[in-house]
């Protein structure tokens, strides 16, 4: 079992950014109790697998990760969304040491204490950095403002896994954001299942931060975060009317002119079957108004094609809507059944080959729209944040319109003098379907000396 005073825990973290935040909370708790993390199964005294179960394919990926961890012979603690389906996990992995659901750090820690106890875990608490342990690069971090969701979309089981909306007090959220800023974080990625609904469940209760009372709603949150001077990016924003109130804050530079909106579809019949709002004409009008107020606004969204009952006419409606909306960033998924979702029982399931063909058509259209919109940026001077610098001096950057991992890049070939986390101005020289190429406007930053590379700690990475 090894030295009881020094135990190492491995972690495999799957799923969405909300799950990543849960992993960060667990790692922070482990560090505070003196546990170390291990980058390998062999060096671990136990392994935590934080799972995803949003789609059947995600379930299988999570089960494969559990099996891989079990093969190491180490005790395995299963947590996350798949953990809410205890019977399935027990059937496929009967030897795991513990099973907990999502957002269950207390239960995970209880399991860790049982399978990998330290001799006296609370004798000397280990200092933890402000903001806690992060799995993201030092210069950006996810800020989770709520848990759960009140929607009952027919293709989704998130409420069954994570429950209804539970908002964090705004003073607590703003204090965490301030702590992250103190550690060098330059960009906050605000995440939840429904960011627009923030505060609804707590009746927009006020709480104190920096000697003032703040209202727990989307506008209050954005105004508070805007005081920190960071890049603040909003994800999972439903297009409720009160979203209009934050667009002027984007125009003023308080938060980034960026909205990640899960439209999912545009055809009224499909939206009705999805049990989602079906006011896409009004949404087009609002997008136009938003862009009048904040001309640099970037809108990203994801869509589902091949939903049960989707006709060719429905798909063409969606394509026409996209042409008018001119969304900057678009992702698309072919519909996939989810165990426990009511959409499985809907009539008119679309053949797989048609789903894939529609997805390819939509992505081709979105690439064409993106290419045209990015071309308009050539010749402009914009701000970018640096994510990495290669030994040859090629800097990988992002504009205010690019979220990490899901959007485009700004490539800066003359970026050897830059370092991760820098925010600099560049002149856009060229564009393609999704990315830009640029040059620093400050000649002093066009150094030919490669920047030093920084080693980063990583938890277990699945092959």
N, C-alpha and C positions, 0 to 999 in steps of 0.2 A: 504493500500500500504506500510505501514511501514515508518521508518525513511528515508527521502530522502537523507540524508548524508551518509547512510550506506546501500548499496544495495548488495544483494547476488545473484549470478548467478550459476545455476547448469549446468553441461555439461555431455552429453553422447557422447562418441567418438567411432565410429565404423570404420572398414576398416583397410587398410594397414598402414605400418609405415609412408608413405608420408602423409596420412590423420592425423596421430597422431601428426606429426610436425605442420600441420595446426592448430590443436587444441591447441598446445603449444603456437603458435603465438597469437591466440585469447586470451588465458588465460593471456599471458604476457601483452597484451594491456589492458585487464580488470584490472589487478593488478596495472598497471601504472596510471590508472584513479581512483584508490581508490575502485574499486569494490572488494568484497570478493567472494569466491567460497563456495558453499553449497554442502554437501555430501548427501542431501536428496531433494526430490521434494518439500516437505512441507516447508522447510526452504528457498526456492528459491523465488526470485521476478520474475525470468524468467528462462527458460531452453533453452539451445542451444543443438541441436542434429546434430552432424557432421556425415553424412551418407555415405554409400557405395552403389554402383550400378554396380559393376563389373559383377555380375551374377544375374539371376532372383531370386535366393535364397537370395542373398545379398539385393536386392531391398525389398523383403518381410520382411527381418530382420529389415531393416531401417524403413519401414513403421510401423512395430510393435513397434519399439522404439519410433517413433513419436506419435503413438496412446497412448502408455504408458505415455509419457510425457504430452500429452493433458489431459489425465484422471485426472491429478493432479489439473487441473483448472488453472495452471499458463500459461502465454504467452509462446508460443513455437516458437523458431527461427530455421528454417531448413537451414543447409548449407551442403557443401560437394557434392559428385558426384551425388547423387540423386536429389539434388537441381537444377542441370542443366536440369532436366526433370520436369519443373514447372507444366505442364499440369497434369502429373500423380500425383504429390503431391497434387495439388489443388483438383483433383477428389477424392482422398482417404482421404485427411485431409484438408478440406476447411476452418477449423477454425484456422489454424496456423497464427501466427502474421507476419511472414516474411519468404521469401524463397530466398536463395542466392545459387550460384554455388560453386564449389570448389575453394580453394585458394583465398578467398574473405573476408579477415579480415576487410577491410574498410566497406563493406556492412553490415557485421555482427555487427560491432560496431555502425553503424548508427541505426540499428534496436534495439540494446540494449538501446541506448540513447532515443529512442522513447518509448519503452514499459516499461523501468525501469530507468527513468532519475534520476540522482543525483542532489542535490540542486545546486551544483557548481562543476561539475566533474573535472574542470581543475584548481581549485583554489590552490590545493596543490598536485602535482604529487607525487605518492608513489614510493620510490626507488625500483628498480627491480634488482634482482641478475644478475651478468654478465652471459650472455648466455640465460637469460630469464627464464620463468617458465617452468619446465619440468615435464612430467607425468611418466617418467622412474625413476628407482632407481637412487640415487645420483651418482653412480659410472659409469654409462654408459648413452650415449645420442645418438639420431639420428641426423645426419648432412645432411640436404637436399641440394643438390648442383644444382638442376635444377628442372624445372616443365615441364610437357607435354612430348610428344613423336612424332617423325617423322615417325615411322613405321605405317603400315596399316594392321596389322594382321587380318585375317578374323574373328577370334573369339573374338576380343577385341574392345571396344569402348572408351578406354582411350583418344585417340586424340579428339574424339567428346566431351568428358566431360571436359578435362583439356587442350586441345589445342596442338599445336606443341611445339617442344622443345624450352625452354627459360632457358638459363644457367645464373647462378649468376656470377658476377665478382669474379675472383679467390681471389683477395685481401679481399673481403667481406667474402668469405667462410673461408679463413684461419684465419681471425680475429675472426670470430665466434668460430672456433675450439679452438683458443687460449684462448678466454674468457671462454669456457666450461672447459678447462683444469685448469683454475685458480679457478674454483668452486669445484674442486676435482674429475672431471670426469676422469676416467682411460681408458675408451674404447669408441671410436667413431665408429658408424655404419653409413657408407656413403650410402645414399639412393637417388634414383631418379627413373624415369621410364626407363632410359637407361644411366647408368653411363658411359659406354664406349664412348658415343657420347658427353660427356661434352665438352662445348666450341665450338662445331661445328657452332652453330647459331651466335655466336659473333666473328667468325673467329679467335678463340683462342687468343683473345685480352689479352695483358699483363696488369697487375695492380700491385700496390705496396703493399708489406707487409714486415715488419721488415727491411725497408730501401732498399729492393731489388725488382726488377721487376720479376714477375712470369707469366709464360705462362698458359693460361686457357685451358689445355688439361689434359687427364688422368694422364700422366706421371708427369707433373708439379704439379698437385694436390697432387699426392702421395708423391712427393719429399718434398713439403711444409709440409704436414701433418706428414711426417716422422721426421721433425725437432722437433716435440713436445714431442717425447718420449712416446706417448700413444699407446695403442693397437688400430690400425686402421683397420677396417674390411670393405671390399668392397662388396656391394650387387647389384644385377641386372646388372651384367656385361655381355654385349653381346660379343661373342668371335671374335671381330674384330682383324686383324693382329697387330694393335698397342698395344693390351693388352700384347704382348710379352715383351714390354719395361718395364713393371712394375714387371715382375717375378724376375729379379735380385734384385729389391728393397726388395722383400719378403725374398730372400736368405740372404740379408744383415741385415735383422731384422728391416728395416725402417717401413714396414707395415706388418700386419699379413699375413702368407702364407695361404690365404683363398680366394676363389672365389665363389660367388653365381652367377651361369650362368643359365638363363632360356632357356635350350635347347628345351623343350616342346615335341620333338619327334626326331626320327632318320631316319625313312623311307622316302626316297625322295618324294614319291607320297603324303604322308600326309603333309610333310613340304611345298610342293608346294601348296596344298589346303589351308594350313594355311597362305600362303604368307610370309613364313619365309625362310631364307637362307638354302640351301640344300647341304652343303659340309661337311657331317659328317665324311667321311673318312679322309679328311684333318684335321678335328677337332681332331680325334683320334691321329693323328701324332703330333699335337701341344700339346695335353695333355701329351703325352709321353715326349716331349721336356721340357715342363714346369716342370715335375717331376724330370727330370735329373738336372735341374738348382736349383730347390727348392724341395728337397726330402720330406719335411714335408708338402707340399702343400695339403690342404683339398679342395675338389671341391664338392659343393652341387648344386643340380638342382631340378627342378620340371618338371613333364611330364603330358601330357594329353592323356588319352587312350579313345578309342571309338569315336574319331573324325569322322564326317561324311565321309564315303567312306573308312574308315580304314578296311582293310581286315585282316584275320588271318595271312597272309603272312607278311603284314606290321607290325603287332604286334610282330611276331616272329623276324623280322628284328630289331625292337627296343630292344627286349630281348637280342639278340646276341650282339648288339652294347653295351648294358650295361655291359655284361660280359667282353667285351674287354676294355671298358672305366674304369671299376672298380671305379665308383664314390663313394665318401665317404658317402655323405648324399643325400638321394633321397626322394622327396615327389611326390605323384601322385594323380591326380584328374580324375574322370570320366567326360567326356565332358558334359557340360551343356549349353543349349541355353542362349544367351544373347540378349535381345531385342535391335534391332538396329544393330546387328552384321551380316555381310553378310554370315557367316557360317550357319546361320539358314536356308538359302535358298539352301544350297548345297544338292545334292542327296545322297542317301545311308546312312541315319541316322541309327546308330547301336542300336539294342534293348538294353534296360536298363540292363537286366540280363547279357548280354554279356559284356557290359561296366564294370559292377561291378566285374565280374569274371576275366576280364583282369587286372583290378586294383589290385585285391587280388594277382594274380600271380606275377605282377611286384613288389608289396611291399614285397612279400615273398622272391623274388630274391634279392631285395635291402637289406633286413635284413640279408640274408646269406652273401652277399658281405661285409656289414658293420661289421658283427661279425668277419669275417676272418681278415679284416683290423685292427680292434681294438685289436684283440688278439696279433698282432705283437707289440703292445705298452706295453704289460705286462712286467714288469721288468725295464722299462725305467723311467728316471726322467724327468718330464715335468713341465712347468709353468701353473698355473691355476689362474683364477680370482674368488673370492668368491662372490656369489650372496646373500646367506643367511646362517644363522646358527640357528639350532633348539635348544630348551632348553636342549635337551639331548646331545648336542655337535655335531650332524651330520651336517656337512657343505655341502651345495649345491654349487658346483663350476662348472666352464667351462674351457675347454682347449682352446688353440688358434684355434682349429678346430671346436669350438662350438659357434654358434650365439645364443643369448638369445631367448627363447620361441620356436625356431624352430628346434634346433639341440639337441644333447645329453647332458648329465651331467657327471660330475666327482664327485662321492660321497666320502666324507672324514669323516669317522666315528669319528676320533680323532681330530676334528676341533673346539673344544669348545673355544680355545684361539684365533681363527680367527674372523674377522669381515668383513662385506660386503665391497667390494672394495679392500680388500687385494689381492696382487698378490704374490703368494708363489710357491715354488718348492715342488712337491710331487713325491713319487715313486708309479707307477701303480702296484697294487697288483692283480687285476682281471678285467675281461671284460665280457660283454654280447652282445646282439644284437646292442645296441645303446649307452650304458653307460660304464663308467669306475669306479672302486673303487680304492682309493689310500690312502697313508699315508704321512703326512708331513715329509720331510727329516730333518728338523730342530727339534730336540727333544724338544726344548723349546716351540714349538707350539702345542705339544701334551698334552695340559692342560686338566684336568678333571673339571675345573671350567667353567660352562656355560657362554657364552658371553651375555652381556646385549642386550636385544632386542630393536630395535628402532621403534617407531611408525611412520607411514607414512601417510601423507594426501592423500586422494583419492577423485576424483570427483565422481559423481553419478555412481554407478555400477549397471548395469541391472542384474536382477536375472535370 
